[in-house]
Amino acid sequence: MSDDKPTRRDLMKPLQLLGLAFGAAVFAGVVTLVAMGFFQQRSPEQAPAALQLALIFAGVTFIVVLLVVSLLLLAIDPAQVHKTIDGPVLLPRDKPNGSAGGTDANGTDPDAAASGGTRI
């Protein structure tokens, strides 16, 4: 059963998602601690408040990153992951590559000439 198509479970890799969210949470917590002056000489009653706020920021960051990354991964079709794109991405698919708008070699707009008007 060697399938070449990745499954949704292969894309998500729960341990990597948790690691990414945990890393972002640690970063947010350390930045909050540094911004609150936790590592400087402050009064003893300021340290617990800074630590409490850093834990709140870290927890919120962990949940938000985990939710956002998981929702973004749900938008990916697993069958489309390894598919190569041979044409331009932003051009419409119903027109050939050469006539996707703009002007031809003479400087006129072929779509506007066909409709009898001038495009601006």
N, C-alpha and C positions, 0 to 999 in steps of 0.2 A: 504494500500500500504506500508507495512513494509518490505522493501528489506533489506536483510542482507549484500548485497554487497555495499561497499562505492562507492560513485561517485567521479569523479575527483574534483568536487567542495568541497566535504567533506574533501578531502586530502589537498587542497590548503589553505583553510581558509584565505582569503585575509587580514583580520585584523592582524592575527598572522604573516603573511609574512611582512606586513608593519611595525609591531612592532619590528621584528627581524632586519630588515634593518635599522630602525630608531635607535635602540639601538647600532648597530655597527657603525653607522654614528656619534652618540654622543661620543662614545668611541674614535673613530679616531680623532674627533675634539678636545676633551679634551687632548688627548696625544699630538697632534700637538701644542696646546696652551702651555702645560707644557714644551715641548721640545724647543719652541721658547722663553721661559722665559716671557710669558705674565703676570704671577702672581708675578713677581719680580719687583723691582724698576728699570725701564729702562727709556730711554728718551721718550718723548711723541710721537715722530714720529715712533717709533718701534711698539707700541701697535696696531695701525690700520693695519699695514702690517701683523702682526702675526694673528690678527683676520680674515683678509681677506684670508690668506693662510689656516687657520683652517676651514673656511667655504667651501673653495674649496675642501679640503681633505674630509670633512664630506659629501659633495654632491656627490663626486665621489664614496666614499665608499657606500653611500646609493644606488646609481644606480647599482653598481657592485654586491652588496650582493643581491639586489632584482632580478636582472637578473639571477645570478648563481643559487639561490635557486629555482626560478621559472622553469628554464630549467631542473634542476635536478628532480623536481617534475613531469615534463612532461614525464620523462623517466620511471616512475613507472606505471605499469599496475594496475588500481584500483582493478581488480579481484584477483590479486596476493598478496594483502596486508596481508590478514589474513590467507593465506595458509601456513601450516606448512611444513617444510622440514625434512623428516625422514632419509635421507642418507647424506653421505659426499658431500660437495658442490664442491670440486675441482676435484673429480674423474669423468671420462667420464660416461655418462649415458648409453651408449650402452653395456658396460661390466658389469657383475655381481659384487657385492661388493668384493667378494673374489679374483677375478682374474683381478684386475685393474692394473696389472704391478708388478714389483718387483720379488722376489723369492718365491718358495714354501718351504715346510718344510725341504726338502733335501738340500736347498741352491742353487738350479738350477733355471734358468729362464724358465718357461714353454713355453713362446712365442718364445724364441730363440731356444729351442729344437725342436719345431714344424717346424721352418723355416730352420733348419739344421745348424745354426750358433750360435755364442756366442755373447751375448750383452755385451757391455762395458759401 
